[in-house]
Amino acid sequence: MEARLDQGTFRGTRERGVLSFKGISYAAPPTGEHRFAAPRPPLPHAGVADATAYGPTVSAPPQRSAVIDALLPDPVRPGVNGLNLNVWTPDTSASLPVFVWIHGGGFVTGTGSTTVFDGSAFARDGVVAVTINYRLAAEGFLYLPDTVPNRGLLDQIAALEWVRDNIAALGGDPARVTVAGESAGAMSLLTLLTVPRAEGLMRRAIAQSGDGHHVHTPEEARLFASELCAELGVPHSVRGVSGVPADRLHAATNEVIGRAATGKDPRFARFRRLAMQPVVDGEIVPRHPLDAVRDGATNAVELLIGTNADEYGLFCAPTGLADTLDERTLAATVARLGVDPAVMIERYRAGLPGATAAELYVAIQSDWFCRVPAVRYVEARRAAGAESHVYEFAWRPDTYGGRLGACHTLEIPFVFDTLDDPWGIALRGPDAPRELATRTHGAWVDFVAGGDPGWEVYGERRKVRQLGSRAGTVENPGAFRLEAWEGVI
C-alpha cells in the first residue's frame, strides 16, 4: 500500500484491515550544526520510501533506575533522524478524526515507537492514530544563550504541523485532531495549549497524568545548563556543547540531574519536580501556563484530563521502598516538597486513617506531583469559562502483594487496548481486565470523535469519572487533598 505525501511517496503495510506507515520523517535530521537548532522541514525524496518499520529513536540518557527500565523498557533503534512519526489508518481515502500521541519519560527518555502505543485499535474503531518522537534531554530542553529554547516543544509543534498538512492523504481530517499525552507528554500538551505557535493545531486534548506546572523560569533553566556545561568543562554555549559526543553528554546530564535531585545543594532547592523541562522563555512559552489558562488561552480546545489514583506507587512497591520506608524517611521526603512535614503528614493521616508510612508517601507525592496540579489546571479553565471532562484511573492490580496501586503508566495499555503487549505487564499482571480496556479505550475514541467520553463535565459539583472494576462518577473526590495543598500548589 502506498501513500503520496508532500515530501514523497511512502510504502506501508496492511494487517487485519489496518494500514500502517512507520518511521516517516516530519522534520530534517537534527545533526551537525542543526543539533541544537529549531526543527527544519523534512527532506523530499524521489521514488518510494519504505515505511514498513519503526524509524530511529531519539538518543536519550538512561536516567531511570534499572528496576523501572526493566518494567517499562524503551526500544533503541539506531539511525540518523529520530524526528519521525508513525500512522495507523483504516482507509487512506476517508476523512476520519485523528489521535496524536506524545509519549512521556520525564523529558529525558521515551519514544513514540514503544510497541504498547500501537495505534491499530484506534484505526479499527475509525480513528487515524499518530505517535511521534521529539528531542529529549539536552538536545531538546537544555537552555543555551545562543540558540532557540524549548526545542523539544518545537519538534512537537513541527509534528503537529506535519499532521495538519499531510494527514488528509492518510485518511484523517486535519480539522478534527485530538492531541494526547501521558506524563511528560501530558505536561508538554498542557503547555502547548498556551503556546501561540501551536494555536489552531488541535481541536481536542487528552492529558493523562500531567499538569501545567512543569516549567522552569529562565533563571532555573540557566542554572542547570551552566552546571551541566561546568560538568563537561565546556563553555555555556551551543559551540561548547555541540562537539560533545552523545554518550558523554548523556552521562554528564545524568550526573547533574542526580545532584539536583538529592536536595542537598541549596541552589537546586526549587528543582523539586523535574530537572529538565520546558522554560518560560517569553517567546515560545510566553507565560507560565497556569497564568495563560486563567486568561482563557485554552478555551478554544476541549479537554479530557485525569490522573491515576496512586501515581507514585510505581516508584514505591517495585523498587522495594515500600518495605523500608519508615516515619523518619517519610518526614524527610515530605520536607523536600517545601512544606512543613509534620503538618502535611497529619492532614493526610486524618484523610487516610490507618495508612502506612509507605501509603502516605505514595498519596502525598502523587498529589503534589500530579493530582492536585491537574485539578488546579481544570479549575483555572473553569474560571476562564471553559469546562473539562475529568477522570481518575482507579483499577488496582494484585501485583506486588496488592501494594502497587493504580500507579503511573498503568492506564496506557487500557487506553490503546494493547493488554497483550509485554510492556508493563509485570505491573498490571497477565489477567488485567479486558472489559476495562474496552471501556477506557472506547471513552477515548468517543471523545476524539465527538468530544464526549460518556460522562458529565467537571462543573460546579466537581464530577470525576472513576475508571476501575466498575464505572461510576463521584463528586469532589479527595477534597481534603486540595485543601491540604491550598496556597502551596
C-alpha positions as CSV (number, residue, x, y, z in Angstrom):
1,M,0.0,0.0,0.0
2,E,1.4,3.4,-1.0
3,A,0.5,7.0,0.1
4,R,1.7,10.1,-1.6
5,L,2.6,13.0,0.8
6,D,4.1,16.4,0.3
7,Q,7.7,15.1,0.8
8,G,7.3,12.0,-1.4
9,T,5.6,8.6,-1.7
10,F,5.7,6.0,1.1
11,R,5.0,2.3,1.2
12,G,3.2,1.0,4.2
13,T,1.8,-2.4,5.3
14,R,-1.7,-3.7,5.8
15,E,-2.6,-6.1,8.7
16,R,-6.1,-7.1,9.8
17,G,-7.7,-4.3,7.9
18,V,-5.4,-1.6,9.3
19,L,-2.8,0.3,7.2
20,S,0.3,1.5,9.0
21,F,3.1,3.8,7.8
22,K,6.0,3.9,10.2
23,G,9.2,6.0,10.6
24,I,8.1,8.9,8.4
25,S,10.3,11.9,9.0
26,Y,8.3,15.0,9.9
27,A,11.5,17.2,10.0
28,A,15.0,17.1,8.7
29,P,17.7,15.3,10.7
30,P,18.8,17.5,13.7
31,T,22.5,16.7,13.1
32,G,25.7,18.7,12.8
33,E,25.1,22.4,13.1
34,H,21.4,21.7,13.4
35,R,21.7,19.5,16.5
36,F,20.6,22.3,18.9
37,A,18.6,24.3,16.3
38,A,14.9,24.6,15.6
39,P,13.4,21.8,13.5
40,R,13.5,22.2,9.7
41,P,11.0,20.9,7.1
42,P,11.5,17.3,6.1
43,L,13.7,16.5,3.2
44,P,11.9,15.4,0.0
45,H,12.7,12.2,-1.7
46,A,12.3,10.6,-5.1
47,G,10.8,7.2,-5.7
48,V,9.0,5.2,-3.0
49,A,10.4,5.3,0.6
50,D,9.9,2.3,2.9
51,A,7.6,2.9,5.8
52,T,7.0,-0.6,7.0
53,A,9.2,-0.5,10.1
54,Y,9.7,2.0,13.0
55,G,12.3,4.7,12.4
56,P,15.3,5.6,14.6
57,T,14.7,6.6,18.2
58,V,15.8,9.9,19.6
59,S,19.0,9.5,21.5
60,A,18.4,10.0,25.2
61,P,20.2,9.3,28.5
62,P,19.1,6.2,30.6
63,Q,18.0,8.3,33.5
64,R,15.6,5.8,35.0
65,S,16.5,3.2,37.6
66,A,17.3,-0.3,36.4
67,V,14.0,-1.6,38.0
68,I,11.9,0.9,36.1
69,D,13.8,0.4,32.9
70,A,13.1,-3.4,33.1
71,L,9.4,-2.9,33.8
72,L,8.9,-0.2,31.1
73,P,11.7,-0.6,28.6
74,D,12.4,1.9,25.8
75,P,13.3,0.4,22.5
76,V,16.6,1.6,20.9
77,R,16.6,1.9,17.1
78,P,19.8,3.4,15.7
79,G,19.7,5.8,12.8
80,V,20.2,9.4,11.7
81,N,16.8,11.1,12.1
82,G,14.8,10.5,15.3
83,L,12.3,13.1,14.3
84,N,9.8,10.7,12.8
85,L,6.3,9.5,13.4
86,N,4.0,6.5,12.8
87,V,0.5,6.4,11.4
88,W,-2.3,3.8,11.6
89,T,-5.4,4.3,9.4
90,P,-8.3,2.1,8.3
91,D,-8.7,3.9,4.9
92,T,-6.5,6.5,3.2
93,S,-9.4,7.8,1.2
94,A,-11.6,8.6,4.3
95,S,-11.8,11.8,6.4
96,L,-11.6,10.5,10.0
97,P,-10.9,12.0,13.3
98,V,-7.2,12.0,14.3
99,F,-5.5,11.0,17.6
100,V,-1.9,12.2,18.0
101,W,0.2,10.7,20.9
102,I,3.0,12.5,22.7
103,H,5.0,10.0,24.8
104,G,6.2,10.6,28.4
105,G,9.6,9.9,30.1
106,G,10.3,13.0,32.2
107,F,11.6,14.9,29.1
108,V,14.7,12.8,29.1
109,T,13.6,9.3,28.0
110,G,10.9,7.6,25.9
111,T,9.9,7.0,22.3
112,G,6.8,7.1,20.3
113,S,7.6,3.7,18.8
114,T,7.2,1.8,22.1
115,T,5.0,-1.2,21.0
116,V,2.3,-0.6,23.6
117,F,1.5,2.6,21.7
118,D,0.4,0.6,18.7
119,G,-2.5,2.5,17.1
120,S,-4.2,-0.4,15.5
121,A,-7.2,-0.4,17.9
122,F,-7.9,3.3,17.2
123,A,-7.8,2.6,13.5
124,R,-10.0,-0.4,13.9
125,D,-12.5,1.9,15.6
126,G,-12.5,4.6,13.0
127,V,-9.7,6.9,14.2
128,V,-6.4,7.7,12.5
129,A,-3.7,7.3,15.1
130,V,-0.3,9.0,15.1
131,T,2.6,8.6,17.5
132,I,5.6,10.9,17.4
133,N,9.2,11.2,18.6
134,Y,10.8,14.5,19.7
135,R,14.2,15.6,21.0
136,L,14.8,14.9,24.7
137,A,17.2,15.9,27.5
138,A,20.0,18.3,26.4
139,E,19.2,18.3,22.7
140,G,15.6,19.1,23.4
141,F,15.5,21.2,26.5
142,L,18.9,22.5,27.6
143,Y,18.7,26.3,27.9
144,L,21.5,27.8,25.8
145,P,22.0,31.5,25.3
146,D,22.8,31.4,21.5
147,T,20.0,29.2,20.1
148,V,16.3,28.7,20.3
149,P,15.0,27.3,23.6
150,N,12.3,24.6,24.0
151,R,13.5,22.6,21.0
152,G,11.5,19.6,22.2
153,L,8.3,21.6,22.2
154,L,9.1,23.0,18.7
155,D,9.6,19.4,17.5
156,Q,6.2,18.5,18.8
157,I,4.7,21.6,17.0
158,A,6.5,20.6,13.8
159,A,5.0,17.1,14.0
160,L,1.5,18.7,14.5
161,E,2.1,20.9,11.5
162,W,3.0,17.9,9.5
163,V,-0.2,16.3,10.6
164,R,-2.2,19.3,9.6
165,D,-0.6,19.4,6.1
166,N,-0.4,15.6,5.4
167,I,-3.0,13.6,7.4
168,A,-5.7,14.0,4.8
169,A,-3.6,11.9,2.4
170,L,-3.7,9.1,5.1
171,G,-7.4,9.3,5.8
172,G,-7.5,11.8,8.5
173,D,-9.4,15.1,8.9
174,P,-7.0,17.9,9.8
175,A,-9.9,19.9,11.3
176,R,-10.6,17.1,13.9
177,V,-7.2,16.5,15.6
178,T,-7.0,15.4,19.2
179,V,-3.6,15.5,20.8
180,A,-3.0,13.3,23.8
181,G,0.0,12.6,26.0
182,E,1.0,10.9,29.3
183,S,3.3,12.2,32.0
184,A,5.8,14.5,30.3
185,G,3.8,14.1,27.1
186,A,0.7,15.5,29.0
187,M,2.9,18.2,30.6
188,S,4.0,19.2,27.1
189,L,0.5,19.1,25.8
190,L,-0.9,21.3,28.6
191,T,1.9,23.8,28.0
192,L,1.3,23.7,24.2
193,L,-2.3,24.7,24.7
194,T,-0.9,28.1,25.9
195,V,1.8,28.4,23.2
196,P,0.9,30.8,20.4
197,R,2.8,28.8,17.7
198,A,0.5,25.8,18.5
199,E,-2.7,27.6,18.1
200,G,-5.2,26.0,15.7
201,L,-3.3,22.7,15.5
202,M,-5.7,20.7,17.7
203,R,-9.4,20.7,18.4
204,R,-9.3,18.5,21.5
205,A,-6.7,17.4,24.0
206,I,-6.3,14.4,26.4
207,A,-3.9,14.8,29.3
208,Q,-3.0,11.7,31.2
209,S,-1.1,12.1,34.5
210,G,0.3,15.6,33.6
211,D,-0.3,19.2,34.5
212,G,0.7,22.7,33.6
213,H,3.2,23.3,36.4
214,H,6.2,21.6,34.9
215,V,8.1,24.6,33.5
216,H,11.3,26.4,34.6
217,T,11.9,30.1,34.9
218,P,14.9,31.3,32.8
219,E,17.0,31.5,35.9
220,E,16.3,27.9,36.9
221,A,16.9,26.6,33.3
222,R,20.2,28.7,33.1
223,L,21.4,27.3,36.4
224,F,21.0,23.7,35.3
225,A,22.6,24.4,31.9
226,S,25.6,26.2,33.5
227,E,26.1,23.3,35.9
228,L,26.0,20.8,33.0
229,C,28.5,22.7,31.0
230,A,30.8,23.0,34.0
231,E,30.5,19.2,34.5
232,L,31.6,18.8,30.8
233,G,34.3,21.5,31.1
234,V,32.9,23.4,28.1
235,P,31.6,27.0,27.6
236,H,27.9,27.5,28.3
237,S,27.0,27.9,24.6
238,V,26.0,25.9,21.5
239,R,29.6,25.8,20.4
240,G,30.6,24.5,23.8
241,V,28.2,21.5,23.8
242,S,27.8,20.8,20.1
243,G,31.1,19.0,19.9
244,V,30.4,16.7,22.9
245,P,29.6,13.2,21.8
246,A,26.1,12.0,22.8
247,D,27.2,9.3,25.3
248,R,29.4,11.8,27.2
249,L,26.7,14.5,27.1
250,H,24.1,12.0,28.4
251,A,26.4,10.7,31.2
252,A,27.0,14.3,32.4
253,T,23.3,15.1,32.2
254,N,22.6,12.1,34.4
255,E,25.2,13.2,36.9
256,V,23.8,16.8,37.2
257,I,20.2,15.5,37.3
258,G,21.3,13.2,40.2
259,R,22.9,16.1,42.1
260,A,19.9,18.4,41.6
261,A,17.5,15.6,42.8
262,T,19.3,15.0,46.1
263,G,18.1,18.2,47.7
264,K,21.5,18.7,49.3
265,D,22.6,21.6,47.1
266,P,20.6,24.8,48.1
267,R,21.0,26.2,44.6
268,F,18.6,23.5,43.4
269,A,16.1,23.9,46.1
270,R,13.4,24.7,43.6
271,F,14.1,21.7,41.4
272,R,11.6,19.6,43.3
273,R,9.9,18.3,40.2
274,L,11.9,17.6,37.1
275,A,15.4,18.9,36.4
276,M,14.9,19.2,32.6
277,Q,11.6,20.6,31.3
278,P,10.2,23.5,29.2
279,V,11.2,27.0,30.1
280,V,9.1,30.1,30.2
281,D,11.3,31.9,27.7
282,G,9.0,34.8,27.0
283,E,8.6,34.0,23.3
284,I,7.8,30.3,22.5
285,V,6.3,29.9,26.0
286,P,5.4,33.5,26.8
287,R,4.0,33.0,30.3
288,H,3.5,30.4,32.9
289,P,0.9,28.0,31.5
290,L,-1.5,28.5,34.5
291,D,-1.5,32.3,34.1
292,A,-2.3,31.9,30.4
293,V,-5.1,29.3,31.2
294,R,-6.7,31.8,33.7
295,D,-6.8,34.3,30.9
296,G,-8.6,32.0,28.6
297,A,-5.7,30.8,26.4
298,T,-7.1,27.2,26.3
299,N,-10.8,27.9,25.9
300,A,-11.0,27.0,22.2
301,V,-9.9,23.4,22.9
302,E,-12.0,20.7,24.5
303,L,-10.1,18.9,27.3
304,L,-10.2,15.4,28.8
305,I,-7.8,15.2,31.8
306,G,-7.1,12.9,34.6
307,T,-4.6,11.1,36.8
308,N,-4.1,7.6,38.3
309,A,-5.2,7.1,41.9
310,D,-1.7,6.0,43.1
311,E,0.8,7.6,40.7
312,Y,3.8,7.2,42.9
313,G,3.1,3.5,43.5
314,L,5.4,2.9,40.5
315,F,8.3,4.2,42.5
316,C,7.5,2.5,45.8
317,A,6.5,-1.1,45.6
318,P,8.6,-2.3,42.6
319,T,11.8,-0.6,43.9
320,G,11.5,-2.1,47.4
321,L,10.9,1.3,49.0
322,A,7.5,0.1,50.4
323,D,9.4,-2.4,52.5
324,T,11.9,0.0,54.1
325,L,10.1,3.4,54.3
326,D,9.6,4.5,57.9
327,E,8.2,7.6,59.6
328,R,11.6,9.3,59.6
329,T,12.1,8.8,55.9
330,L,8.6,9.9,55.2
331,A,9.1,13.1,57.0
332,A,12.4,13.8,55.2
333,T,10.8,13.2,51.8
334,V,7.8,15.4,52.5
335,A,10.1,18.2,53.9
336,R,11.8,18.4,50.4
337,L,8.4,19.4,48.9
338,G,8.7,22.9,50.6
339,V,6.1,22.3,53.3
340,D,6.0,21.6,57.0
341,P,6.2,17.8,57.0
342,A,4.5,17.3,60.4
343,V,1.5,19.4,59.3
344,M,1.2,17.8,55.9
345,I,1.5,14.3,57.2
346,E,-1.1,14.9,59.9
347,R,-3.5,16.2,57.3
348,Y,-3.1,13.0,55.3
349,R,-3.4,10.8,58.3
350,A,-6.7,12.4,59.1
351,G,-7.9,11.9,55.5
352,L,-6.5,8.4,55.2
353,P,-6.9,6.8,58.6
354,G,-4.9,3.6,59.1
355,A,-2.5,4.3,56.2
356,T,1.1,3.1,56.5
357,A,4.1,5.3,56.0
358,A,4.5,3.9,52.5
359,E,0.9,4.6,51.6
360,L,1.1,8.1,53.0
361,Y,4.3,8.6,50.9
362,V,2.5,7.5,47.7
363,A,-0.5,9.7,48.4
364,I,1.4,12.8,49.3
365,Q,3.9,12.5,46.5
366,S,1.2,11.7,43.9
367,D,-0.9,14.6,44.9
368,W,2.0,17.1,44.9
369,F,3.5,15.9,41.6
370,C,0.4,15.5,39.5
371,R,-3.1,15.1,41.0
372,V,-3.6,18.5,42.7
373,P,-1.8,20.5,39.9
374,A,-4.1,18.8,37.3
375,V,-7.1,19.9,39.2
376,R,-5.7,23.4,39.5
377,Y,-5.5,23.4,35.7
378,V,-9.1,22.3,35.4
379,E,-10.3,24.9,37.8
380,A,-8.3,27.7,36.1
381,R,-10.1,26.7,32.9
382,R,-13.5,26.9,34.7
383,A,-12.7,30.3,36.0
384,A,-12.0,31.4,32.4
385,G,-15.2,29.9,31.1
386,A,-14.1,26.5,29.8
387,E,-15.2,23.2,31.1
388,S,-13.3,19.9,31.1
389,H,-14.1,16.2,31.4
390,V,-12.1,14.7,34.3
391,Y,-11.3,11.1,35.1
392,E,-9.4,9.0,37.7
393,F,-8.0,5.7,36.7
394,A,-8.6,3.7,39.8
395,W,-8.1,0.0,39.0
396,R,-5.6,-1.6,41.3
397,P,-3.9,-4.9,40.3
398,D,-2.9,-7.6,42.8
399,T,0.7,-7.5,41.7
400,Y,3.4,-6.8,44.4
401,G,1.2,-8.1,47.1
402,G,-1.5,-5.6,46.1
403,R,0.7,-2.7,47.2
404,L,1.3,-1.3,43.7
405,G,-2.0,0.6,43.4
406,A,-3.2,2.4,40.3
407,C,0.3,3.6,39.5
408,H,1.9,5.9,37.0
409,T,1.7,4.5,33.4
410,L,-0.8,1.7,34.3
411,E,-3.6,3.1,32.2
412,I,-1.7,3.3,28.9
413,P,-2.4,-0.3,27.6
414,F,-6.0,0.2,28.6
415,V,-6.2,3.4,26.5
416,F,-4.6,1.8,23.5
417,D,-6.3,-1.6,24.0
418,T,-2.9,-3.3,23.9
419,L,-3.1,-5.5,27.1
420,D,-1.2,-8.3,25.3
421,D,1.9,-6.2,24.8
422,P,4.7,-7.2,27.2
423,W,5.5,-3.6,28.1
424,G,4.4,-3.0,31.7
425,I,2.8,-6.5,32.0
426,A,4.7,-7.1,35.3
427,L,2.8,-4.1,36.7
428,R,-0.7,-5.0,35.6
429,G,-0.3,-8.8,35.6
430,P,-1.3,-11.2,32.8
431,D,-5.0,-11.2,33.7
432,A,-5.8,-7.4,33.6
433,P,-9.5,-6.9,32.9
434,R,-10.2,-6.7,29.1
435,E,-13.6,-5.2,29.9
436,L,-11.9,-2.2,31.5
437,A,-9.7,-1.8,28.4
438,T,-12.8,-1.9,26.2
439,R,-14.5,0.8,28.3
440,T,-11.4,3.0,28.6
441,H,-10.4,2.8,25.0
442,G,-14.0,3.4,24.0
443,A,-14.2,6.5,26.1
444,W,-11.1,7.9,24.4
445,V,-12.4,7.1,20.9
446,D,-15.8,8.7,21.8
447,F,-14.0,11.9,23.0
448,V,-11.8,12.0,19.9
449,A,-14.8,11.5,17.6
450,G,-17.3,13.8,19.3
451,G,-15.9,15.5,22.4
452,D,-18.0,13.4,24.9
453,P,-16.2,10.5,26.7
454,G,-19.5,9.4,28.2
455,W,-19.8,11.4,31.4
456,E,-20.6,14.9,32.6
457,V,-18.1,17.7,32.7
458,Y,-16.3,18.5,36.0
459,G,-18.5,21.6,36.6
460,E,-19.5,23.2,39.8
461,R,-20.0,19.9,41.5
462,R,-16.5,18.7,40.6
463,K,-17.7,15.5,39.0
464,V,-14.9,12.9,38.2
465,R,-15.3,9.6,36.4
466,Q,-13.6,6.7,38.1
467,L,-12.3,4.1,35.7
468,G,-11.9,0.9,37.6
469,S,-13.5,-2.5,38.1
470,R,-16.8,-0.7,38.0
471,A,-17.7,2.6,36.2
472,G,-19.0,5.4,38.3
473,T,-19.0,9.2,38.7
474,V,-18.2,10.7,42.0
475,E,-18.4,14.3,43.3
476,N,-15.4,16.2,44.7
477,P,-13.3,13.1,45.5
478,G,-10.4,13.6,47.9
479,A,-11.5,17.1,48.8
480,F,-9.0,17.0,51.8
481,R,-6.1,16.7,49.3
482,L,-7.0,20.0,47.6
483,E,-7.3,21.7,51.0
484,A,-4.0,20.3,52.2
485,W,-2.1,21.9,49.3
486,E,-4.0,25.2,49.3
487,G,-1.5,28.1,48.9
488,V,1.3,25.7,48.1
489,I,0.3,24.4,44.6
